[in-house]
Amino acid sequence: MTKIGLVGFGRWGKLIFRDLLSLGVTVHVVDPSVDSRLLALGLGASKAYADIDELPELDGFIVAVPTVSHFEVVKQLTSRHRPIFVEKPMTNSPEQARILCNLAPDKIFVMDKWRYHPGIEAIAELTRSGALGDILSIRSYRLGWGNPHEDVDAIWILLPHDLSIVLEILGYLPEAKSAFSQPSVTTGTNLVGVLQNNSESSMAVLEVSSLQPVSKRSVIVNGTKGTAQLADSYDDRILINKADSSGMANAEEKYVSNEMPLLRELRAFISHVQGSAPPRSSAAEALTIVERIASLRKLAGVPD
């Protein structure tokens, strides 16, 4: 049976743990909290430890600690020479991300769950097939209220999702072109960023905010032959509009699986640990995402 070390048993770590058990994995948990370790054991963990050094030899590791701790934890785990799946973003520092890439470029992968969303996969397939024509723009919205993470601001938490979506749809990330952030009297953050290569007319416009009272998660891809949209993160379909010969819109719905992206990405990682192809979001791709975030923050005048 595959044995995985899960470092971190907080809000998201518990969800990862749940899905690992459903995949038939033996899980060893690391968390400094006595209460968290006892809870993990009660829920079915094989063992629970206070420190990474206590972990035995395992088949792979998943890191679900706060973002500011990613670098030290992943760096420590690279000495084990096993695959590592770390929550996004890989770090909140381009310099630290480059160090990790150099340490273990073929062992570190990042949990960009939106690359495993069936709706995003369907839009990416339409894009690659040419069904939408030449891509003119990608527009994404990730809006809501508040940020449950105390270590980094909402831009570091929200923007990696949309950058990974652009990466999945286009197969690459354009350069950071422009960005702005509106001043706020609250502790919330917001940013609108534009990605565009100088040699291309197409662009990606990404809006993230922790200042909106109503949640919105939406992705729209516009091409010369049609438009595709995932209207909400929990939708089981994508909406497609194409113009017919008379110029009238021809609307259709394409249904997709409603299996949760977290489970899908964990299954991909476990399969890799067992010998199959690596999961999406390599260390090099994760570094590019961190670099784009840092560039967009600088362009918008958002402090580090």
Sequence and secondary structure as in RCSB ss.txt:
>XXXX:A:sequence
MTKIGLVGFGRWGKLIFRDLLSLGVTVHVVDPSVDSRLLALGLGASKAYADIDELPELDGFIVAVPTVSHFEVVK
QLTSRHRPIFVEKPMTNSPEQARILCNLAPDKIFVMDKWRYHPGIEAIAELTRSGALGDILSIRSYRLGWGNPHE
DVDAIWILLPHDLSIVLEILGYLPEAKSAFSQPSVTTGTNLVGVLQNNSESSMAVLEVSSLQPVSKRSVIVNGTK
GTAQLADSYDDRILINKADSSGMANAEEKYVSNEMPLLRELRAFISHVQGSAPPRSSAAEALTIVERIASLRKLA
GVPD
>XXXX:A:secstr
  EEEEE  SHHHHHHHHHHHHTT EEEEE S HHHHHHHHHHT SEEESSGGG    SEEEE S GGGHHHHHH
HHGGG S EEEESSS S HHHHHHHHHH TTTEEEE GGGG HHHHHHHHHHHHTTT SEEEEEEEEEEE    S
SS HHHHHHHHHHHHHHHHHSS   EEEEE    SSS  EEEEEE  TT S EEEEEEESEEEEEEEEEEEEESS
EEEEE STT SEEEEEEE TTS EEEEEEE     HHHHHHHHHHHHHTTS   SSBHHHHHHHHHHHHHHHHHH
T   
